[in-house]
Amino acid sequence: MSPDDLKLFKEWGVPLPTRDAHGTEDDIRQNLKSVKPTNWRMEGNMLKADTELGELAQPLPTNLILTGTDDQGLPTFKQI
């Protein structure tokens, strides 16, 4: 928040926003869901894959093409 914003809160007599913790860092790390992408494909210069949480998309340089996946299921590329 900028100093000007703080001045406005004080001028208008409005309390500053509060921060509510969603848990400790350890709690958050313990509850993270691992995203395991499958069905890798190229659409234009976008690398896309399906996950349990929805589609994953990442733009790639136009000099790369998807050639398949490795033993761990990660995408492999060829530079053109």
N, C-alpha and C positions, 0 to 999 in steps of 0.2 A: 504494500500500500504506500502510495506516495505521501510526502509531507502535506501536499495540498489536500489530499483525501482526508488525512487525519484532522486537518484544520476544519474541514466541513463537518465531520462527525462531531467535533467539539462545539462548533458554532451552532449546529442544529440540535444539540443536546441528545444525540442518538448514541447508544452504547456501541462500542466496537464489536465487530463480529467475533464469535468465539470459535475455537478449534476443538473439534470432537475427535478424539483418537479412535480409530477403528480396531485397535488392538496393538500389541507390541510387535516389533519387527519379527521376533521369533514366532509369535502366533500367526502372523501373515505368511511367513515362509513355510510354516508347517501345513497351512491350509491351501497353498498354491496347487493348482491343478496343472499337471504336465500336459502340454499340447503335443500330440504326435501326428504330424501331417501325413496324409496319404494321398494317392492319386495326383502326383505332381504333373503339371502341364504348363505349357507356354501359351499365352494368348497375347499376340503382339509382342511387346517387350515386357509384359507382366508375367512373372512366375506365380502360379497359383497352385494351391493344394487344399484339400478338404481336411477339417479337423472336427472333433466332437463339439467344439464351440462355434463352428461356422467356417467360412472360407478364409484362408490366409492368402494375402496378395503382397507381392514385393516387386517394384519396378527394377529392371535389370538394364545394364548397358546394351545397346543394340548389337554389339560385336560378340555376344554370347548366345549360344543355343543350348537347349536342354537335350542331353543325350540319353538320359535314363536315371537310374538310382543305383547307389552303391549297396554294399552288404548291410549297412545300417539303415537303409531306407532314405538316405539323404540324396538330394538331386546332384547329378553330375553334369558338367557343362563342357562344351567345346568352343574355343575361341575361333571366330571366323574373320 
